[in-house]
Amino acid sequence: MSEFILDLDVGNSYAKWRVSAESGCLKNQDIEQLKNLLSSSPSRIRVACVAADAYKVELINILRLKFNCEPEFARPTIICSGMHNGYKHPEMLGVDRWLAGLAAWTQASGRPCLVIDAGSALTIDTINDKGVFLGGYIIPGLVMMQQSLINNAAEVICDIEYSIPESFLNIPSDTAEAVQWGAGFAVSAIAEQAVRFFLRSWPRGTVWITGGNGSDIAEGLDMIDSYKSDLVLDGLALALP
């Protein structure tokens, strides 16, 4: 009988979870409700966590109490599943980027990969044809970019939807649209440029897009087949088999 394993991808605001055919997403402060959503208690809990250390301690206590199970936390290593960590200090690489890279490299069957993860931050990472995670770029994500502008520009006062517009063909005619579409345009343009640069070096490479706003970016770039919703969760099974 196979193990009943709960996988958790805990970000700065939300936690994605998956066990067998069940999956979902919760706000971090609601993670105690997870026990009520599962059909039975897991025998193992694998966790990727980039939240603050204080919340990490709280998370460990919650999981121990609710499931009577010691959570296993993934960490970046020098090598795993044939992928090498090219960081100068491998332990300093964000675990979410490492795990998404592992999954991307494995699912691409050894071809070079570009991994675009659109979460709280937008990360863009490259794995070369030798299987070396070279690193990449980290910029504010869609929501962070919009919130920063609203919080720090006195004249920008508006309520907006934190999403990428379906089209940039129309020019925004009010402040809310200007902020929303401007951030969406910036994120999409950066992703598009990154894809162009990557394919110039590795024309037969594979592009994977993931993260909470990943599907919007994939659709905007007409690359919906490149969207993989759970790359970090997929990477957990490789890092903690």
C-alpha positions in Angstrom: 0.0 0.0 0.0 1.4 3.4 -1.0 2.1 6.1 1.6 -0.4 8.9 2.1 1.8 11.9 1.6 0.8 15.5 2.1 2.8 18.0 0.0 2.8 21.7 1.0 4.1 24.7 -1.0 4.0 27.6 1.5 4.6 31.0 0.1 4.4 34.4 1.7 0.6 34.6 1.7 -0.8 31.3 0.4 -0.1 27.6 0.9 -0.8 25.2 -1.9 -1.5 21.6 -0.9 -1.7 18.2 -2.6 -2.3 14.7 -1.6 -3.1 11.9 -4.1 -5.8 13.3 -6.3 -6.8 16.0 -3.8 -5.4 19.5 -4.0 -6.2 23.1 -3.1 -4.9 26.5 -1.9 -5.4 28.2 1.5 -4.3 31.5 3.0 -1.5 30.9 5.4 -3.5 31.9 8.4 -6.2 29.3 7.4 -3.9 26.3 7.2 -5.3 24.9 10.4 -8.4 24.1 8.4 -6.4 21.7 6.2 -7.2 18.7 8.4 -10.9 19.1 7.7 -10.2 19.0 3.9 -8.4 15.7 3.8 -10.0 12.3 3.6 -7.5 10.8 6.1 -4.3 11.8 8.0 -1.0 11.7 6.1 1.8 9.4 7.0 4.3 11.9 5.7 4.3 15.7 5.2 6.7 17.3 2.8 7.1 21.0 2.9 8.6 23.8 0.7 8.4 27.0 2.7 9.6 30.5 1.9 7.6 32.3 4.5 9.2 34.1 7.4 11.0 32.0 10.1 8.4 33.0 12.7 5.6 31.6 10.6 7.7 28.5 9.8 7.9 27.7 13.6 4.2 28.2 13.9 3.6 26.0 10.8 5.7 23.1 12.4 3.6 23.3 15.6 0.3 23.3 13.7 1.3 20.3 11.6 2.6 18.4 14.6 -0.6 19.1 16.6 -3.1 18.5 13.8 -1.5 15.4 12.2 0.8 13.9 14.8 3.4 13.9 12.1 6.9 15.5 11.8 7.0 17.7 8.7 10.0 17.2 6.4 11.3 20.5 4.9 13.0 20.5 1.5 16.3 22.4 1.2 18.5 23.2 -1.8 21.4 20.8 -2.3 24.5 20.7 -4.5 23.0 18.1 -6.8 19.6 16.3 -7.0 17.9 14.2 -9.8 20.8 15.0 -12.2 20.5 18.8 -11.7 23.5 20.7 -10.3 23.2 23.8 -8.2 25.3 26.5 -9.8 24.9 29.1 -7.1 28.1 30.4 -5.5 26.5 29.5 -2.1 24.1 26.6 -2.9 22.3 26.8 0.4 21.3 30.4 -0.3 19.1 29.5 -3.3 15.4 29.8 -2.5 13.9 26.4 -2.0 10.9 27.2 -4.3 13.2 28.1 -7.2 15.3 24.9 -6.6 12.2 22.6 -6.5 10.6 24.2 -9.5 13.9 23.8 -11.3 14.1 20.1 -10.4 10.6 19.4 -11.7 11.2 21.4 -14.9 14.5 19.7 -15.6 13.0 16.3 -15.1 9.8 16.9 -17.1 11.8 18.4 -19.9 13.8 15.1 -20.2 17.2 16.8 -19.8 16.6 19.7 -22.2 17.6 23.3 -21.2 14.8 25.0 -19.3 13.6 28.5 -18.5 11.4 28.5 -15.4 9.1 31.6 -14.9 7.4 31.5 -11.5 4.8 34.3 -11.1 4.0 34.5 -7.4 4.5 37.2 -4.8 7.8 37.7 -6.6 8.4 37.0 -10.3 11.4 34.7 -10.6 13.0 33.7 -13.9 15.6 31.0 -13.8 17.7 29.1 -16.3 18.9 25.5 -16.3 21.4 24.9 -19.1 22.0 21.9 -21.4 24.4 20.4 -18.8 21.7 20.3 -16.1 23.2 23.2 -14.2 20.8 25.6 -12.4 22.5 28.8 -13.4 20.3 31.2 -11.4 18.3 34.1 -12.8 16.3 37.1 -11.9 13.9 38.1 -9.0 11.6 41.1 -9.4 8.4 42.2 -7.6 5.4 40.1 -8.7 2.2 41.5 -10.1 0.5 42.2 -6.7 3.7 43.5 -5.0 4.3 45.9 -7.9 0.8 47.3 -7.8 0.7 47.5 -4.0 4.0 49.3 -3.9 2.8 52.0 -6.3 -0.5 52.5 -4.4 1.3 52.6 -1.0 4.1 54.9 -2.0 2.6 57.3 -4.5 0.3 59.9 -2.8 -1.7 60.7 -5.9 -2.4 57.0 -6.8 -5.5 56.2 -4.8 -7.7 53.4 -6.1 -9.1 50.0 -5.7 -7.9 47.5 -8.2 -8.1 43.9 -9.2 -4.7 42.2 -8.9 -4.7 40.6 -12.3 -3.3 40.8 -15.8 -5.7 42.3 -18.3 -6.8 40.2 -21.3 -5.5 42.7 -23.7 -3.2 45.8 -23.8 -4.7 47.1 -27.0 -6.8 49.8 -25.2 -5.2 52.7 -23.3 -6.3 52.8 -19.7 -8.6 55.7 -19.0 -8.6 55.8 -15.2 -6.1 55.4 -12.4 -7.1 51.9 -11.3 -6.7 50.6 -14.9 -3.5 52.5 -15.3 -2.0 50.8 -12.2 -3.4 47.3 -13.0 -2.6 47.3 -16.7 0.8 49.0 -16.2 2.0 46.3 -13.7 0.5 43.6 -15.9 2.2 45.0 -19.0 5.6 45.2 -17.1 5.4 41.6 -15.9 4.3 40.2 -19.3 7.0 42.2 -21.1 9.7 41.0 -18.8 8.6 37.4 -19.2 8.4 37.7 -23.0 11.9 39.2 -23.2 13.3 36.5 -20.9 11.8 33.8 -23.2 13.3 35.5 -26.3 16.8 35.6 -24.7 16.6 32.0 -23.5 15.5 30.6 -26.9 18.2 32.6 -28.6 20.8 30.6 -26.6 18.9 27.3 -26.5 16.5 27.2 -29.5 15.4 23.7 -28.5 15.0 24.5 -24.9 11.8 24.2 -22.9 9.9 27.1 -21.2 7.8 26.3 -18.1 5.5 28.9 -16.4 4.1 28.4 -12.9 2.9 30.3 -9.9 -0.4 32.1 -9.0 -0.3 34.5 -11.9 1.5 32.1 -14.2 -1.6 31.1 -16.2 -2.3 34.8 -17.0 1.3 35.3 -18.2 1.2 32.1 -20.2 -2.1 33.1 -21.9 -0.7 36.6 -22.6 2.3 35.1 -24.3 0.2 32.5 -26.2 2.1 29.8 -24.3 -0.7 28.2 -22.3 0.8 24.7 -23.0 3.9 25.9 -21.1 1.9 26.5 -17.9 2.5 23.9 -15.1 0.5 24.8 -12.0 2.4 22.7 -9.5 6.1 22.7 -10.3 7.2 23.3 -6.7 5.0 20.4 -5.5 6.3 18.2 -8.2 9.8 19.0 -7.1 9.1 18.0 -3.5 8.8 14.3 -4.6 12.2 14.6 -6.2 13.9 16.3 -3.3 12.3 14.2 -0.6 11.5 10.8 -2.3 
